[in-house]
């Protein structure tokens, strides 16, 4: 994730409306997905065996295969002729070969309108003999894609859904850039992007929804409902100076540049951000599980709309 540490941000706490009678209380339930498997996925993807998942490495290849296997397990179809969208780019004078992993679930009511649920699976790899496992950044978001896939098996979405595991976010948001510039479906058919990047821990027990300032419909979805009694779900980090503004912090930025509405779910940077200590042992399992429930519950509200 490409965001800078910030000590303070002006946000407002969701679930405290001017008129308490107008708010809907939609607390997520425990039956959305297997919590045990969510934790197992993040532990596996951020293990040393995946060597930090740096773009173009054997670790990245292992991650691609792991993601594809999970998509197949939950009957997620490939978006194209197969699950992989290959691309190449040059960064800092080095040539890279990247691969997005793209799954597809056909909508029951609006099959030609799409919600893109995304997370980047790459990280920093190995540096000076240290493996940067990137558990929070972003094995957490990638593993949440599997919980979405599991949820859709018993709760088919009204809109078609693209589950996008983007590559090369850490090298300049390259995977999502290629996706929107070489879209397999017309961009005008993408209703919204829901992007997850760092959602498994928070010292302040806060999960942020970024992007409501840019779209009134999404603002109403986020602010008119109470999604959790366990964590603080906040709107913010999407205006003001660049240190506090996460509008361009991760892969959702490339959707925003194309005029596609987005919500980005993430947490403040922590002491292990982009360090070899971003390991499974340092996540907060209860926070992570609840965060994924909240994000799926937000999706459910958006899926009821047609904008």
MIRO-926152 format. One line per field, with one value per residue (C-alpha): x, y, z; residue in one letter; residue number from 0. Coordinates in nm, 2 decimals. Layout:
<fipas>
xx: c(X|...)
yy: c(Y|...)
zz: c(Z|...)
res: c(a|...)
n: c(NUM|...)
</fipas>
This chain:
<fipas>
xx: c(0.00|0.13|0.02|0.21|0.18|-0.06|-0.12|-0.45|-0.74|-1.07|-1.33|-1.68|-1.80|-2.06|-2.38|-2.45|-2.70|-2.88|-3.20|-3.15|-3.48|-3.35|-3.06|-3.07|-2.89|-2.75|-2.50|-2.32|-2.39|-2.15|-2.27|-2.12|-1.80|-1.57|-1.37|-1.13|-1.05|-1.01|-0.73|-0.58|-0.56|-0.39|-0.15|-0.06|-0.03|0.20|0.42|0.79|0.70|0.56|0.88|0.71|0.51|0.72|0.60|0.77|0.92|0.85|0.67|0.43|0.38|0.28|0.04|-0.12|-0.18|-0.31|-0.56|-0.68|-0.72|-0.94|-1.15|-1.21|-1.30|-1.58|-1.70|-1.57|-1.53|-1.24|-1.32|-1.14|-1.03|-0.85|-0.80|-0.47|-0.43|-0.07|0.11|0.46|0.60|0.93|0.99|1.32|1.49|1.39|1.15|0.87|0.62|0.30|-0.02|-0.36|-0.59|-0.95|-1.26|-1.62|-1.96|-2.26|-2.53|-2.88|-3.06|-2.80|-2.56|-2.42|-2.34|-2.03|-1.90|-1.52|-1.40|-1.03|-0.71|-0.35|-0.16|0.20|0.44|0.81|0.97|1.31|1.56|1.90|1.81|1.48|1.15|0.88|0.58|0.32|0.05|-0.15|-0.02|-0.19|-0.24|-0.53|-0.72|-0.64|-0.77|-1.09|-1.15|-1.19|-1.45|-1.64|-1.63|-1.75|-2.03|-2.15|-2.19|-2.50|-2.58|-2.56|-2.51|-2.77|-2.49|-2.21|-1.89|-1.53|-1.30|-0.97|-0.64|-0.41|-0.03|0.24|0.06|0.38|0.55|0.32|-0.03|0.06|-0.19|-0.50|-0.37|-0.34|-0.69|-0.87|-0.66|-0.72|-1.05|-1.20|-1.55|-1.65|-1.56|-1.90|-2.05|-1.84|-2.07|-1.82|-1.49|-1.45|-1.08|-0.93|-0.57|-0.45|-0.76|-0.63|-0.51|-0.56|-0.43|-0.72|-0.98|-1.07|-1.15|-1.19|-1.41|-1.24|-1.43|-1.76|-1.67|-1.66|-2.00|-2.32|-2.48|-2.19|-2.19|-2.55|-2.47|-2.19|-2.33|-2.70|-2.63|-2.46|-2.24|-2.07|-2.07|-1.72|-1.51|-1.53|-1.62|-1.53|-1.55|-1.26|-0.91|-1.04|-0.99|-0.75|-0.37|-0.19|-0.07|-0.43|-0.58|-0.59|-0.78|-0.47|-0.32|-0.39|-0.55|-0.88|-0.69|-0.69|-1.07|-1.12|-0.91|-1.15|-1.45|-1.56|-1.70|-1.50|-1.48|-1.14|-1.13|-0.81|-0.65|-0.39|-0.03|0.13|0.48|0.53|0.42|0.66|0.89|0.99|0.79|0.45|0.39|0.08|0.16|0.10|-0.25|-0.56|-0.78|-1.10|-1.06|-0.98|-1.28|-1.52|-1.37|-1.44|-1.79|-1.84|-1.71|-1.93|-2.23|-2.15|-2.13|-2.48|-2.62|-2.45|-2.57|-2.93|-2.87|-2.85|-2.66)
yy: c(0.00|0.34|0.56|0.77|0.74|1.00|1.08|1.25|1.26|1.43|1.16|1.11|0.80|0.61|0.51|0.85|1.02|1.35|1.16|0.83|0.70|0.71|0.48|0.11|-0.14|-0.41|-0.59|-0.87|-1.22|-1.51|-1.72|-1.53|-1.74|-1.97|-1.77|-2.05|-2.07|-1.69|-1.71|-2.02|-1.84|-1.53|-1.74|-1.95|-1.67|-1.48|-1.77|-1.79|-2.05|-1.76|-1.56|-1.23|-1.26|-1.01|-0.96|-1.20|-1.43|-1.80|-1.67|-1.47|-1.78|-1.98|-1.71|-1.71|-2.08|-2.06|-1.79|-1.98|-2.30|-2.12|-1.96|-2.30|-2.45|-2.20|-2.23|-1.88|-1.87|-1.71|-1.37|-1.43|-1.75|-1.83|-1.67|-1.49|-1.14|-1.11|-0.77|-0.63|-0.30|-0.12|0.02|0.18|0.05|-0.31|-0.51|-0.70|-0.96|-0.94|-1.14|-1.04|-1.32|-1.25|-1.44|-1.39|-1.46|-1.39|-1.16|-1.29|-0.96|-0.73|-0.96|-0.69|-0.46|-0.53|-0.48|-0.52|-0.65|-0.62|-0.67|-0.69|-1.01|-0.89|-0.76|-0.67|-1.01|-1.08|-0.80|-0.84|-1.19|-1.09|-1.21|-0.94|-1.16|-0.88|-1.03|-0.72|-0.57|-0.75|-1.11|-0.98|-0.84|-1.13|-1.38|-1.18|-1.24|-1.61|-1.52|-1.33|-1.63|-1.86|-1.61|-1.60|-1.98|-1.95|-1.58|-1.52|-1.15|-0.95|-0.78|-0.97|-0.96|-0.96|-1.09|-0.92|-1.02|-0.75|-0.79|-0.52|-0.28|-0.22|-0.13|0.16|0.01|-0.16|-0.45|-0.23|0.02|-0.25|-0.39|-0.06|0.03|-0.31|-0.41|-0.74|-0.58|-0.22|0.01|0.17|-0.16|-0.14|0.02|0.04|-0.09|-0.22|-0.24|-0.40|-0.32|-0.38|-0.48|-0.73|-0.51|-0.17|-0.04|0.20|-0.06|0.14|0.04|0.32|0.35|0.59|0.73|0.85|1.21|1.14|0.97|1.06|0.72|0.54|0.80|0.71|0.34|0.39|0.65|0.55|0.20|0.07|-0.23|-0.34|-0.32|-0.46|-0.23|0.14|0.17|0.52|0.73|0.95|0.98|1.09|1.47|1.73|1.73|1.44|1.29|1.24|1.16|0.80|0.85|0.74|0.51|0.18|0.01|0.19|0.50|0.37|0.32|0.67|0.81|0.65|0.80|0.47|0.51|0.33|0.24|0.16|-0.04|-0.01|0.09|0.34|0.24|0.05|-0.01|-0.32|-0.15|-0.24|-0.42|-0.79|-0.80|-0.77|-1.13|-1.34|-1.33|-0.96|-0.95|-0.91|-1.21|-1.08|-0.74|-0.90|-1.13|-0.85|-0.62|-0.88|-0.92|-0.54|-0.52|-0.80|-0.63|-0.31|-0.50|-0.64|-0.29|-0.18|-0.49|-0.39|-0.07|0.01|0.32)
zz: c(0.00|-0.09|0.20|0.45|0.82|0.96|1.32|1.29|1.04|1.05|1.04|1.17|1.35|1.16|1.32|1.50|1.27|1.33|1.36|1.55|1.41|1.05|1.10|1.00|1.22|1.00|1.22|1.03|1.14|1.19|0.90|0.62|0.58|0.76|1.01|1.06|0.69|0.66|0.92|0.76|0.43|0.56|0.76|0.45|0.20|0.43|0.53|0.43|0.17|-0.05|-0.02|0.01|-0.32|-0.51|-0.87|-1.11|-0.85|-0.76|-0.45|-0.67|-0.89|-0.58|-0.48|-0.82|-0.81|-0.46|-0.55|-0.86|-0.66|-0.41|-0.69|-0.84|-0.51|-0.47|-0.83|-0.93|-1.30|-1.49|-1.62|-1.95|-2.12|-1.80|-1.46|-1.55|-1.71|-1.80|-1.84|-1.84|-1.73|-1.64|-1.30|-1.19|-1.51|-1.45|-1.66|-1.48|-1.59|-1.38|-1.36|-1.23|-1.12|-1.22|-1.12|-1.22|-1.06|-1.29|-1.14|-1.10|-1.18|-1.34|-1.52|-1.74|-1.45|-1.25|-0.90|-0.88|-0.54|-0.54|-0.33|-0.44|-0.36|-0.42|-0.16|-0.11|-0.15|0.00|0.09|0.24|0.35|0.52|0.39|0.38|0.43|0.40|0.62|0.66|0.34|0.17|0.24|0.45|0.15|-0.07|0.18|0.22|-0.15|-0.07|0.20|-0.06|-0.29|-0.01|0.07|-0.30|-0.31|-0.09|-0.15|-0.53|-0.61|-0.80|-1.00|-1.17|-0.95|-1.05|-0.78|-0.88|-0.72|-0.86|-0.90|-0.88|-0.65|-0.46|-0.79|-0.88|-0.89|-1.22|-1.21|-1.16|-1.41|-1.67|-1.58|-1.64|-1.95|-2.10|-1.96|-2.06|-2.01|-2.10|-1.82|-1.84|-1.71|-1.39|-1.12|-0.84|-0.71|-0.35|-0.27|0.04|0.14|0.50|0.70|0.97|1.25|1.41|1.74|1.75|1.65|1.34|0.99|0.73|0.43|0.19|-0.11|0.03|-0.04|-0.41|-0.44|-0.27|-0.32|-0.15|0.12|0.20|0.20|0.45|0.68|0.70|0.85|1.16|1.05|1.37|1.75|1.77|1.57|1.48|1.11|0.99|0.68|0.60|0.46|0.13|0.13|0.27|0.23|0.07|0.40|0.51|0.17|0.07|-0.26|-0.45|-0.18|-0.35|-0.65|-0.62|-0.75|-1.11|-1.10|-0.96|-1.25|-1.49|-1.31|-1.15|-0.80|-0.53|-0.16|-0.02|0.31|0.51|0.84|0.95|0.89|1.19|1.32|1.09|0.77|0.49|0.74|0.77|1.09|0.91|1.00|1.09|1.46|1.46|1.32|1.54|1.44|1.60|1.44|1.10|1.11|1.20|0.93|0.66|0.79|0.77|0.42|0.30|0.47|0.28|-0.04|0.03|0.06|-0.27|-0.45|-0.38|-0.58|-0.95|-1.02)
res: c(x|x|x|x|x|x|x|x|x|x|x|x|x|x|x|x|x|x|x|x|x|x|x|x|x|x|x|x|x|x|x|x|x|x|x|x|x|x|x|x|x|x|x|x|x|x|x|x|x|x|x|x|x|x|x|x|x|x|x|x|x|x|x|x|x|x|x|x|x|x|x|x|x|x|x|x|x|x|x|x|x|x|x|x|x|x|x|x|x|x|x|x|x|x|x|x|x|x|x|x|x|x|x|x|x|x|x|x|x|x|x|x|x|x|x|x|x|x|x|x|x|x|x|x|x|x|x|x|x|x|x|x|x|x|x|x|x|x|x|x|x|x|x|x|x|x|x|x|x|x|x|x|x|x|x|x|x|x|x|x|x|x|x|x|x|x|x|x|x|x|x|x|x|x|x|x|x|x|x|x|x|x|x|x|x|x|x|x|x|x|x|x|x|x|x|x|x|x|x|x|x|x|x|x|x|x|x|x|x|x|x|x|x|x|x|x|x|x|x|x|x|x|x|x|x|x|x|x|x|x|x|x|x|x|x|x|x|x|x|x|x|x|x|x|x|x|x|x|x|x|x|x|x|x|x|x|x|x|x|x|x|x|x|x|x|x|x|x|x|x|x|x|x|x|x|x|x|x|x|x|x|x|x|x|x|x|x|x|x|x|x|x|x|x|x|x|x|x|x|x|x|x|x|x|x|x|x)
n: c(0|1|2|3|4|5|6|7|8|9|10|11|12|13|14|15|16|17|18|19|20|21|22|23|24|25|26|27|28|29|30|31|32|33|34|35|36|37|38|39|40|41|42|43|44|45|46|47|48|49|50|51|52|53|54|55|56|57|58|59|60|61|62|63|64|65|66|67|68|69|70|71|72|73|74|75|76|77|78|79|80|81|82|83|84|85|86|87|88|89|90|91|92|93|94|95|96|97|98|99|100|101|102|103|104|105|106|107|108|109|110|111|112|113|114|115|116|117|118|119|120|121|122|123|124|125|126|127|128|129|130|131|132|133|134|135|136|137|138|139|140|141|142|143|144|145|146|147|148|149|150|151|152|153|154|155|156|157|158|159|160|161|162|163|164|165|166|167|168|169|170|171|172|173|174|175|176|177|178|179|180|181|182|183|184|185|186|187|188|189|190|191|192|193|194|195|196|197|198|199|200|201|202|203|204|205|206|207|208|209|210|211|212|213|214|215|216|217|218|219|220|221|222|223|224|225|226|227|228|229|230|231|232|233|234|235|236|237|238|239|240|241|242|243|244|245|246|247|248|249|250|251|252|253|254|255|256|257|258|259|260|261|262|263|264|265|266|267|268|269|270|271|272|273|274|275|276|277|278|279|280|281|282|283|284|285|286|287|288|289|290|291|292|293|294|295|296|297|298|299|300|301|302|303|304|305|306)
</fipas>
